[in-house]
Amino acid sequence: MRAASAGVVEAARRPLFGRRKRRWVPAAALVVAGAVAYVAVNALLVWRASTLDQARPVQAIIVLGSAEYDGVPSPDLAARLSHALDLWRRGLAPVIVVTGGKEAGDVTTEAGASAAWLAGRGVPQSAILREVDGRNTWQSLDSAAAFLRPRGIRRVLLVSDPYHDDRIASIAGALGLQPYVSPTRTSPIKGTAVLPYFAKEVAEVSVGRAIGFRNLGRLEDLFGL
């Protein structure tokens, strides 16, 4: 009798469990579909920004830092600096802001290497402003904005690699600047080599828009990204 009762109870439980499981399946699928759509939209925004060149008269050109080797800009950084130099020579801004601190073991900052490169090509020291503390994109733009705003400088032209443009424009806007982007087209990072950088940008933009780019910068600093 007890065995029969237990069987009835078990049989009664099975459909209930099945119904609960069936309810969660469409809900989980909806969440996954929403997440995929969100990332896809951000991928489209990153790609679209990479196609833009908004070069125009501004108050300052900001060059995002990249690797340097004992004071010599890496090919990627040199490509950014070359483009910024061209924009400056065209008279689009009176000053160039170079950004980037240094990693452990470096003898100079990215900004220092960039400033020396520009000075060697005829840019006077009075036209070069240095941001030397940033170790990631948020920190560099945050530090630069902190000394640009008191000078009344808000309209800026951001120079980096194309895949970087959506994120740097979003960060600069969040910091109270009025950003435009003009990426270098001579970067050594091209073709299929761009794909991992593009994927990283899509991931960072997706997370940054969800939690805030300031918090993303903190996470990058915490984990050394």
C-alpha positions in Angstrom: 0.0 0.0 0.0 2.8 2.4 0.9 4.6 1.6 -2.3 1.5 2.2 -4.3 1.0 5.6 -2.6 4.6 6.6 -3.2 4.2 5.7 -6.9 1.1 7.9 -7.2 3.0 10.8 -5.5 6.0 10.4 -7.8 3.7 10.3 -10.9 2.0 13.4 -9.7 5.3 15.2 -9.3 6.7 14.4 -12.8 4.3 16.5 -14.9 4.7 19.5 -12.5 8.5 19.3 -12.8 8.1 19.0 -16.6 5.8 22.1 -16.7 8.3 24.1 -14.7 11.1 23.1 -16.9 9.2 24.0 -20.0 8.4 27.5 -18.5 12.2 28.2 -18.0 13.2 27.2 -21.5 11.6 30.1 -23.5 12.6 32.5 -20.7 16.3 31.4 -20.9 16.2 31.5 -24.7 14.8 35.1 -24.6 17.6 36.2 -22.3 20.3 34.6 -24.6 18.7 36.1 -27.6 18.6 39.5 -25.9 22.3 39.2 -25.0 23.3 38.2 -28.5 21.3 41.1 -30.0 22.9 43.6 -27.5 26.4 42.5 -28.4 25.6 42.5 -32.1 24.3 46.1 -31.9 27.5 47.1 -30.1 29.6 45.3 -32.8 27.8 47.3 -35.4 28.5 50.6 -33.5 32.2 49.7 -33.2 32.4 48.9 -36.9 30.5 52.1 -37.9 32.7 54.3 -35.8 35.8 52.7 -37.4 34.6 54.0 -40.8 34.3 57.6 -39.7 36.8 60.5 -40.1 35.4 63.6 -38.4 38.5 65.7 -38.8 37.5 69.4 -38.3 38.8 72.5 -36.5 38.9 71.8 -32.7 40.6 73.0 -29.6 43.0 70.1 -29.2 44.0 66.8 -30.8 44.3 63.9 -28.4 46.5 61.0 -29.3 45.8 57.8 -27.5 48.9 56.0 -26.3 50.3 52.7 -27.3 53.5 50.8 -26.7 56.9 52.4 -26.8 60.4 50.9 -26.6 63.0 52.8 -24.6 61.6 56.1 -25.8 60.9 55.0 -29.4 57.2 54.8 -30.4 56.0 51.4 -31.6 54.9 51.2 -35.2 51.3 51.4 -34.1 51.9 54.5 -31.9 54.0 56.1 -34.7 51.1 55.7 -37.1 48.8 57.5 -34.7 51.4 60.3 -34.1 51.9 60.7 -37.9 48.2 61.2 -38.4 48.0 63.7 -35.5 51.0 65.6 -36.9 49.2 65.9 -40.3 46.0 67.2 -38.6 48.1 69.7 -36.6 49.9 70.9 -39.8 46.5 71.3 -41.4 45.8 73.8 -38.7 42.9 71.9 -37.2 44.1 72.5 -33.6 46.7 74.6 -31.8 47.8 71.8 -29.5 48.4 68.1 -29.4 47.8 66.1 -26.2 49.9 63.0 -26.0 48.8 60.3 -23.5 50.0 57.3 -21.6 52.0 56.4 -18.6 54.6 53.7 -18.3 54.7 50.0 -17.4 57.1 48.5 -14.9 60.6 48.5 -16.3 59.9 51.3 -18.9 62.4 54.1 -18.9 60.0 56.7 -20.2 56.2 57.2 -20.5 54.2 56.6 -23.7 53.4 60.3 -23.6 57.1 61.2 -23.3 58.1 59.1 -26.3 55.2 60.6 -28.3 56.2 64.2 -27.3 59.8 63.5 -28.3 58.7 62.1 -31.7 56.5 65.2 -32.4 59.2 67.6 -31.3 61.6 65.9 -33.6 59.3 66.7 -36.5 58.9 70.4 -35.7 56.1 70.6 -33.2 57.1 73.2 -30.6 57.0 72.2 -27.0 54.4 74.9 -26.3 52.0 73.0 -28.6 52.4 69.6 -26.8 50.5 68.8 -23.7 51.4 65.6 -21.8 49.2 63.2 -19.9 51.7 60.8 -18.2 49.6 58.9 -15.6 47.1 56.8 -17.5 47.6 53.0 -17.7 44.4 52.4 -19.7 42.1 54.3 -22.0 39.8 55.6 -19.3 42.6 56.8 -17.0 44.4 58.6 -19.9 41.2 60.4 -21.1 40.1 61.1 -17.5 43.5 62.7 -16.7 43.6 64.6 -20.0 40.1 65.9 -19.5 41.0 67.1 -16.0 43.6 69.5 -17.3 41.8 70.4 -20.5 38.5 71.5 -19.0 40.1 74.3 -16.8 41.7 75.6 -19.9 38.3 75.8 -21.5 39.1 73.1 -24.0 36.2 70.7 -24.7 36.1 70.3 -28.5 38.7 67.6 -29.2 39.8 65.3 -32.1 40.7 61.8 -30.9 43.4 59.9 -32.8 43.8 56.2 -32.4 43.3 53.0 -34.5 39.9 52.8 -36.2 38.6 49.9 -34.1 39.2 52.0 -30.9 37.0 54.9 -32.0 33.6 54.0 -30.6 34.9 53.4 -27.1 37.2 56.5 -26.9 34.4 58.7 -28.2 32.0 57.3 -25.6 34.5 57.7 -22.8 35.4 61.3 -23.8 31.7 62.2 -24.0 31.2 60.8 -20.5 34.0 63.0 -19.3 32.4 66.2 -20.5 34.4 66.6 -23.7 32.9 67.1 -27.1 34.7 64.4 -29.1 35.2 63.8 -32.7 37.3 60.9 -34.1 39.9 60.8 -36.8 41.7 57.5 -36.9 45.0 56.7 -38.5 44.7 54.7 -41.7 48.4 53.6 -41.7 48.4 51.4 -38.7 50.4 48.2 -39.0 47.4 46.4 -37.5 45.3 45.6 -40.5 43.6 42.8 -42.3 42.8 39.7 -40.2 45.1 41.0 -37.5 42.4 43.5 -36.6 39.9 40.8 -35.7 41.1 40.1 -32.1 41.3 43.8 -31.4 37.9 44.4 -32.8 36.5 41.5 -30.7 38.1 43.0 -27.6 36.6 46.4 -28.3 33.1 44.9 -28.8 33.4 43.1 -25.5 34.7 46.2 -23.7 32.1 48.5 -25.2 29.3 46.1 -24.4 30.4 45.8 -20.8 31.2 49.6 -20.5 27.7 50.6 -21.7 26.2 48.1 -19.2 28.2 49.1 -16.1 29.6 52.5 -17.0 33.0 53.2 -18.6 34.4 54.5 -15.3 33.7 51.1 -13.7 35.1 49.3 -16.7 38.3 51.4 -16.3 38.5 50.3 -12.7 38.2 46.6 -13.7 40.9 47.0 -16.3 43.2 48.6 -13.7 42.4 45.9 -11.2 43.1 43.0 -13.5 45.8 44.7 -15.5 43.9 44.6 -18.8 
